[in-house]
Amino acid sequence: MARIVMKFGGTSMAGTERIRRVAQLVKRQAERGDEVAVVVSAMAGDTDRLVNFCREANALYDPAEYDVVVAAGEQITAGLLAITLQALGCEARSWLGWQMPIHTDNAHAKARVGSIDSQELLASMQAGNIAVIPGFQGLTDDNRITTLGRGGSDTSAVAVAAAVKADRCDIYTDVDGVYTTDPRIVARARKLKAVTYEEMLELASVGSKVLQTRSVGLAMKEGVRIQVLSSFVDDSAPDADSIPGTMIVTDAELENSQVERQLITGIAHDKNEAKITLTRVPDRPGA
């Protein structure tokens, strides 16, 4: 029996049909006898919609009230997933950021996780309940809701995995792992079985959209093993425990599993940067 944290992004939660598919994946993991917690993002596009509501209401909005509004997206998907799991015969309960609670600092809209009270959550998981947790949100010392910044659900999942001492944090996205480069651009790109925290941190910081940079840094600090998987698979796909995705691990673990390692792990790109070459400029200070 293992303790697994599963995280599903906005595209995986975009509508009731996809939420049913996520519920099937969660149920299959729980049926292996594992203790399971699930962290969810808002439905794709919902956070942008809520942000626009705030801007339309007041261009100089209060960040604390902004957090109240945008945190609602994850609260909706957490409740819907818990309801769907119950319909499949699973014992499931949603745990909002203030119910655990996930303690953060007071930096609204870009808060950082300080600590997580995990005793009640662990007791519920050990009793066989599936915990469904909205990502991206926490609570200040004066009981105000905070959000962790865009993409913060990845960070929430890693923080929960660290708090409950999970064996693994499975992050489900719209891709089935980390590739040597973007497979939509380079057809010969291949999926990597394992990547070190340092390599993933570097790839994420220079354009790779698979994982949020903060989540990788937190995983490296806390020693949380991450697996990147796709939620867009059919029922014949192998279980997550058979390692069909990409593992993010320590350098030592990767060295022990590979006799020969490639010198270059992957290539990332950013379309928002350009190179400009100036010619015929005098090579002297101040030019």
N, C-alpha and C positions, 0 to 999 in steps of 0.2 A: 504494500500500500504506500502511495506517495501523497504528498501535499502539493497540489498544482494550482497556480494562478493563471487564468486564461483571460486574455484581453482582446476585445473586438472593436475595430475602428468604425468610423462613420459609414463607410460603404457597406460594411458587413451588417449594419443595423438599419439600413435604409428601407424601411417598410416592413409590414407584418410578415410577408413571405420570407424575407431574409432573416428576420428575427426567429422564425420557426426553424430555419436551417441552423442558425446558431444554437438554438435550444437543443436540437438533435446532437450537435457536436458536444455540447456540455453534458447532456445525458449520457452519451457514449463514454465520456471520460469518467463520469461518476459511477457508471455501472462496472468499471474495472475495480471498484473498491477504493478509489482515491478520494481524499478530502479535496473539495473543489471550491475555489472562489473565482468569481467572474467580474472583471472590470470592463465597463462599456463606455463608448463615446456616444455623443448625440448623433441622431440621424444625419447623414451627409447633407450639408447645406443649412441645417437648422441653426447652428451657432451664428453663421453669417446673417441669417434672417433676424435673430434676436439682437445682434449687434446693431443692425440697421434700425430696429425699433428704438433702441436707446438713443441713437444719433438723431432720429426724427423727433423724439420727445424733447431732447435738450442737447445741443451740440457740445455744451460744457457739462456733461453729466457727471454725477458723483460716482467715483469708481466703486464705492461700497455698494451702491444700488445697482450699478452695472453688473457686478458679480451676482447679485440676487437674480437678475434677469437671465443672464447667459448660463448660469448653472442649471436652469430648468431643463435644458435639452437633454442632459445626461440623466436627470431624475426621471424623465418620461421613459427613456429606453430601459432604464433599470427596472422600473415597475412593469413595463410590458414584457420584458424577458422573464421576470419572476412569475408573472401570470401564465406565460406560455409554458414554462417549465412545470408549473403546477398542473396544467392541462395534460401534460405528458406523464403525470404520475410521480413527479419528483417533489421532494420536500425542498422548497426554495423560499428565500426571504431577501428583500432588498435592504441594504444598509447604506443610508445616506452619509455624506461626509461628516455631518454633525452628530450622527448617531453612534459612530464608532468610538470616539471622534478622531478625525485626522487633523492634528494641530499644525497650524502654519503661522508664519509671521503676518504682519499687518499690511504687506505690500499688495493691495488689491489689484486684481487683473494680472499679476505676475508673482504671486505668492510662492514661497518655498516651504517645503514640508519640514517640520521640526521633529515630530514624533507621532506615533499612532498607538492608541490604546487598543490592543488586540485581544485582551483576555476573553471578552464576551464573544467576539467573532470566532476565536479558536474553539471555544466551548461549543458553539453552534455547529461549526464544521465537523468537530469530532463526534457530534451527535448524528451526523449524516445529512445535515442541511446544506444546500448549495447557497452560498452567499453571493448576492448580486450587488455590486458596488458601482455607483456612478463615478466615472473618472473625473479629473479636472477640478475637483472641488475639495475644500477643507474648511477649517473653523479657526478663528482668531481666539486669543485669550479672553476677549470681551464678547465672545459668542456671536461674531459676525461671520457670514459666509464669505469665503474667498475662492478665487479661481487661480489656477496655476499658470495661466498663459496658454496661447494656442498650441495644440498638440500635447497638452498636459496630461492626457489620459495615459499615455505611455509611462510618464513619470509616476502617476498614481499607481499603475499596475506594479511597477518595480518596487515602489515604496511599500505597498501591501505585501508583496512577496518577501521583502526583507523583514517586515514586522512579524509575519507568521512563520518565518524560516522555511519558506517553500523550497521544495526540491528543484523546481523549475518554474519559470515564468514564460508561458506560451503566448506570443503576440501574433494574433491573426490579422492579416491585412489582405489587400487585393493582389498580392504577389506571393509566390510559394517559397520565397527565400531571398537571400542576398546573392546577387549575380556579380560576375567580374566587371560588368558595366551594364548600362541600361539595355535590356533585351529588346525594347521597342525600337531602338536605334541600331543596335548591332545584333544581327540575327545569330551570330556564332557565340554570343555571350553564354557562359555556363554558370549553373548554380553552384555555390560553394557549400560544402558540408559543414565547415566550421570557420569562424573568424574570431580573432582576439578582440577584447574590449578596445584596445588601443587602435587597432585597424578600423573597427566599426566607428569609433569616435572620430577618427580622421575622415572617413568616408562621409559620415553624417554632417560634419562641419563644412564640407566643401561641395555639398549638393545632393548627396544621396537622400531620398525622401523615405526610405524604409523605416527608420527609427528616429525619434526625436533625440537631439544631442544630449539634452539634460538627462534623459532616461538612461542612456548608455553610460554617462559619467556616474550616475547614482548606482547602477548595476556593478560597475567596476569597483566603486568604493565599498559597497556592501557585499560583494561576492555573489551576486544573484546570477544564476545561469539563465540565459534567455534563449528561446527558440523562436525563430520567425517562420510562420506558416501561412498558408492561404485558407481562408474560410470558404472560398468558391470551389469546392470539391464535391464529388458525388459520393454516394454511399459505399462504393467499392474502394474508396481511397484508404490507404493504410492509417492506422491509429497514430496519434502524435507520439506515442511512446516508441514507435519503431523508427523515429527520427527521419521523417520525410523532408523536413525543412532545413534551415541553417541554424546551427548552434553558435551563440556568442559566449565565449569562454575565456578563461585565463590563458596567458601565453604558455604557462607550464603544462596545462592540460592539452593544449594543441600540440606542443612539442612531443609529449608522450604518445600522442595518437598518430603522429605522422613522422616517418623516418626522413623523408625529404619534403621540404616546404618550398613553395614558390617564392621568388624574391619580390614579386609584385602581386598583391592580393586582388586589387580591383581598381577601376578608374571611374571617378565621378566627374560630373560636369555641371556648370551653372550658366544658364543662358543669359543671366543678367550682368555678365561681365564682358568687357571688350578689351582688346589689345590695340593700342595706338602707337605707331612708330613715327617719331619726328626726325627728319633729316635736315642736314645743313644748319645745325644749331651749334654755335661755338662751344667747345668743350672747356668752359671756364666757370668758376663760381658765380652765381647770380644770373647766368644766361637763362 
